[in-house]
């Protein structure tokens, strides 16, 4: 018999291979209810009791509204009513942990807010107060006008804003989507009477959607909304068709437009490519094609111009949906001295995905990312509220999540290749580069015909 | 006061790695984070921006992962990832569908043993970081204002005063041995906290964590020096011209009590910042934006990176304002002093404190609803305080702050304790 040995301490083995994924959990859609009130307001209430809060989103169609008036209306909608000052509105909201803000884009006016769930009724009352009795007081309008002008001046000094503005102008020409932030002089001309007129004509329940998400009972929340907002008057009687935004014009490829920003240390590369709306049969395949090209970090373009060549920090490409049309935007800010080489790689990667089918592992990776993103996006009250509102703007409901997931799961490499050939072809792109023209014109002109933007 | 009741579990592995867990089965997602107790303040002189550069290098591969593998594995599992560098810590995180939990643990354990430090990866990421600085600071009006431009006015020592994004000269002179030293010194498992929140079973997750992290070699945390500095005894003011800025701007800061050692003394300042600047019904917005029109916008917050519960001493309460064309900074500072005096002497109006606290509770709960915020906040609360359960208690603690405490806090914000930086618009029309 040998003496008993001390048991050696086992050093745990390092795991050296990637663990497998566990079983996929089924996509669970939350409990919801919906009603359209007699005045035309649609109310969607969704239960997610994760935290004791409620999210509120009111989407009012606002297409073809005068851009400066629309921007000022959003800026002053909460500036006072027949019975309350702006400070009183803000204080009343705060009392129930609430806040409301207003914003516009070329399709809609959005009132967004949140608060403690016990205060939902009060938040809706204050929302109703603003919708039915906003006064646009002269003093407050003057203050907010000056603030908006300051805000626009700051935006106009930001390269991302200048580049986007130039691209929109180049894509949309005379279409209403061309101007998404007004000029200071347009804002300075706005008077309270114009805002009151715009409000009474366009801030109306017909066609509007109210989304409520949180620790709520959907049916009860709809009843509450009806009690409070059922009396929101129909307002003007101009038909919705009068305000329908016309379809966007097809992209007209042409010379690369150089916009001069003297002494800029970076160039802002911006491209627009065609895209399709969420309900189009090509949408899932296009989404995957875009991901493989440049739509997420593990994409060919990001791996090429960031992780291999170090030209840029945050390149990205994304599909943007507006009511009257969708587009795909490609964006990167690159060091001035590598503007030409960065554009070369961008054209190469677009050409490559438009010409050759993707590898199977690239397709699976992008597919999993797209499917996972849908789950991550609805894991919070705010995420659910945002998605439900966005979908409602396209006439869709949350069940579109499940339908879109099924389409993403089924997309084939051939379909992705076909979508890439159709929509991501570099020959179809409209391109704008903002940067120091004296340093970037020659390298860009070596790659493609260029034209200079008129200042 | 509304609050959350996430269960919070703590454990320490045999090798000394601290772990915090907060299960919540309400959505099929998990957050995983590893937070290292090293940040901008710990950078060596001559190596500004190094903590952030090193954060980039942690994504460039490790023993069992090629370059690009980390990104592809996370996103190919349906998840998202990132990392960020702060004054007192650096975080690395993933949010994924819950069936990918083990993958995220494998990825974090692999890089905790050490990243692949190569000359090629280093030069590539120096280039990427330079573009990051250009896009966020050098090519942007108000770039780095005030988080990079106010600390050098307020502080005298290198750890607190230097530019945390780094100078191009320092970044370009960084070497692979520098990076190896930095890892050796600060990236010990004893200097880290692993945090997991969301859709998992505690026993199963614990087994997975042990499977992947028990083999990480035990290394103790380095001794963290005190970075404290004496308070200001005389007002400091500086200005600089921003060639891209069209309008003037100003930021002012005052030192506040130690957020860790004197949490009770610190909390009133967190509430005070909101009393002063949260919305149209707040003191300074009502007076300066709506009544005087002396500013276009004003904001107030704690900590130069705006994270009241993720920062150590020394830190500050900041106010930052954008002014209209030709705005007068002296007048503005005088009005702020006047409002602070009024608050200290006359106290708050009926309901003013309660409504501010209610809105703060909403903001905190809204953050908490996102699994990533929960994961990160809990990790830092464990690392800096050993109290991850504060995740649930913060709304209550803020709700307990009294009017008397707010008045006393306002009374300390005197001009002679104030550091101010002004942006002179170089692009004014």
Interface residues (C-beta under 8 A of the other chain):
Chain A: X11 X12 X13 X14 X15 X16 X17 X18 X19 X20 X21 X22 X23 X24 X25 X28 X48 X49 X50 X51 X52 X53 X78 X86 X87 X88 X89 X90 X91 X93 X94 X95 X96 X97 X98 X99 X114 X115 X116 X117 X118 X119 X140 X143 X146 X147 X150 X151 X153 X154 X156 X157 X158 X159 X264 X265 X266 X296 X297 X298 X303 X306 X307 X308 X309 X310 X311 X312 X313 X314 X333 X334 X335 X364 X365 X368 X369 X371 X372 X373 X375 X376 X378 X379 X380 X381 X382
Chain B: X2 X4 X24 X26 X27 X28 X29 X63 X64 X67 X68 X71 X72 X73 X75 X76 X77 X78 X79 X80 X81 X95 X96 X97 X98 X99 X100 X101 X102 X103 X105 X106 X109 X113 X123 X124 X125 X126 X127 X128 X129 X130 X131 X132 X134 X135 X138 X139 X140 X141 X142 X199 X210 X211 X212 X214 X215 X244 X245 X246 X247 X278 X279 X280 X281 X286 X289 X290 X293 X296 X297 X322 X324 X325 X351 X354 X355 X356 X358 X359 X361 X362 X365 X366 X368 X369 X370 X371 X427 X429
